[in-house]
Amino acid sequence: MTLIGRTRARAVETLSLDSPDTRNALSAALVGELTDALTDCAKDTDVRAIVLTHTGSTFCAGADLRDPPHPDALVALLRQIVELPKPVVARVTGHVRAGGLGLLAACDIAAASSQATFAFTEVRIGVAPAVISLPVLPRADPRALARYYLTGERFNAPEAARIGLLTTSGDDVDEALTPILDGLRRSAPEALAETKALLTAKVLETFDRDAADLTALSARLFSSAQGREGMTAFLERRDPPWVV
């Protein structure tokens, strides 16, 4: 069973997270398949840009708590998106939670429909948005992140655009993306690669500086007693004991 759908139209490859039964959670298998698909796109001279989207009502629910990827694999996937010599465009029509926001922030351009919702829910299960901070912190508003990281509150697409997690939002995400994809199709491939490198240099500096420390933090929190209890409570659909 494939977890990544693939289609192509006028030099734009669309990769769809296609595990709706798990809300497109980042399992080891899904991360591996997405990594392979992006590698293929990077090598294919007929691909000008990549659209990353989803099936079902959720873009990505974050890490799959039953089959989580190794933190190193998640870091590598996020870095691959940032480093890919072709623009990667997120197309969101549903919910984005936790690690899914890392995917969103790693993309060069991100668009969502007005039905989309967003939340950094890690603190509510006893962990922290550690690895995903590598692309998120350099791109989003620090004051807004302080609120949403610390509270786990849900916010909407216009707010996600205001704080820098989205490029644009609207009732019809495809209508919002039409001029963007048209612009990419009109752009020279080598010029796109060099321009993307200019835009992502500061993000990659964050990866170089902080990836090892944040990977270690993620591993420590997920294996802690608090993290284990939080994940168990989440899977059992009950409040963890620290809720007051």
GIQUI-V491665 format. One record per backbone hydrogen bond with DSSP energy under -0.5 kcal/mol. NH is the residue of the N-H (numbers start at 1). CO is the residue of the C=O. E is the energy in kcal/mol with one decimal. If there is no record, write none. Layout:
NH_CO_E, NH_CO_E
This chain:
5_16_-2.5, 7_14_-1.9, 9_12_-2.0, 12_9_-1.4, 13_11_-0.6, 13_49_-2.3, 14_7_-3.1, 15_13_-0.6, 15_51_-3.1, 16_5_-2.4, 16_14_-0.5, 17_15_-0.5, 17_53_-2.6, 18_3_-3.2, 18_16_-0.6, 22_19_-1.6, 23_20_-1.4, 24_19_-2.6, 25_22_-0.9, 26_62_-3.4, 27_25_-1.8, 28_67_-1.6, 31_27_-2.5, 32_28_-1.9, 33_29_-2.5, 34_30_-2.6, 35_31_-2.2, 36_32_-2.1, 37_33_-2.4, 38_34_-2.4, 39_35_-1.9, 40_36_-2.2, 41_37_-2.1, 42_38_-2.3, 43_39_-1.4, 44_40_-1.2, 45_43_-0.7, 47_44_-1.7, 48_11_-3.4, 48_46_-0.6, 49_11_-1.4, 50_87_-2.6, 51_13_-2.8, 52_50_-0.5, 52_89_-3.1, 53_15_-2.8, 53_51_-0.6, 55_17_-2.2, 59_95_-2.1, 60_95_-1.3, 61_23_-1.4, 64_26_-1.6, 65_63_-0.9, 67_64_-0.5, 69_26_-0.8, 73_70_-0.9, 74_70_-1.8, 75_71_-2.5, 76_72_-2.3, 77_73_-2.1, 78_74_-2.5, 79_75_-2.6, 80_76_-2.3, 81_77_-2.0, 82_78_-2.0, 83_79_-3.0, 84_80_-1.9, 87_48_-0.5, 89_50_-3.4, 90_109_-2.9, 91_52_-2.7, 92_111_-2.4, 95_57_-1.9, 96_117_-2.5, 97_60_-2.5, 98_119_-2.5, 100_97_-2.8, 101_98_-2.2, 102_98_-0.6, 102_99_-0.7, 103_99_-1.5, 104_100_-2.0, 105_101_-2.3, 106_102_-1.8, 107_103_-1.2, 107_104_-0.6, 108_88_-1.7, 109_88_-1.5, 111_90_-2.6, 112_168_-1.4, 113_92_-2.2, 114_170_-1.2, 116_113_-1.7, 117_94_-0.6, 118_155_-2.4, 119_96_-1.3, 120_153_-0.5, 121_119_-1.1, 124_121_-1.2, 125_121_-0.5, 125_122_-1.8, 126_123_-1.0, 127_122_-2.0, 130_128_-2.5, 133_130_-1.2, 134_131_-1.8, 135_132_-0.6, 136_132_-1.8, 137_133_-1.9, 139_136_-1.4, 140_136_-1.6, 141_163_-2.5, 145_141_-2.5, 146_142_-2.3, 147_143_-1.5, 148_144_-2.6, 149_145_-3.3, 150_146_-1.5, 151_147_-1.9, 152_148_-1.5, 155_118_-2.5, 157_116_-0.7, 160_156_-2.3, 161_157_-2.4, 162_158_-2.2, 163_159_-2.1, 164_161_-0.9, 165_160_-2.2, 166_160_-1.5, 167_110_-3.3, 168_110_-1.6, 170_112_-1.6, 173_171_-0.6, 176_172_-1.8, 177_173_-1.8, 178_174_-1.3, 179_175_-0.6, 181_177_-2.9, 182_178_-2.2, 183_179_-2.1, 184_180_-2.0, 185_181_-2.2, 186_182_-1.2, 187_184_-1.1, 192_188_-2.5, 193_189_-2.2, 194_190_-2.3, 195_191_-2.4, 196_192_-2.8, 197_193_-2.0, 198_194_-1.6, 199_195_-1.8, 200_196_-2.1, 201_197_-0.7, 204_200_-2.5, 205_201_-1.6, 206_202_-1.4, 207_203_-1.7, 208_204_-2.7, 209_205_-2.2, 210_206_-3.0, 211_207_-2.0, 214_210_-2.6, 215_211_-2.4, 216_212_-2.0, 217_213_-2.2, 218_214_-2.4, 219_215_-2.3, 220_216_-2.4, 221_217_-2.5, 222_218_-2.5, 223_219_-1.4, 224_220_-0.5, 224_221_-0.8, 228_224_-2.6, 229_225_-2.3, 230_226_-2.6, 231_227_-2.5, 232_228_-2.2, 233_229_-2.7, 234_230_-2.1, 235_231_-2.4, 236_232_-2.0, 237_234_-1.2, 238_233_-2.4, 243_240_-1.6
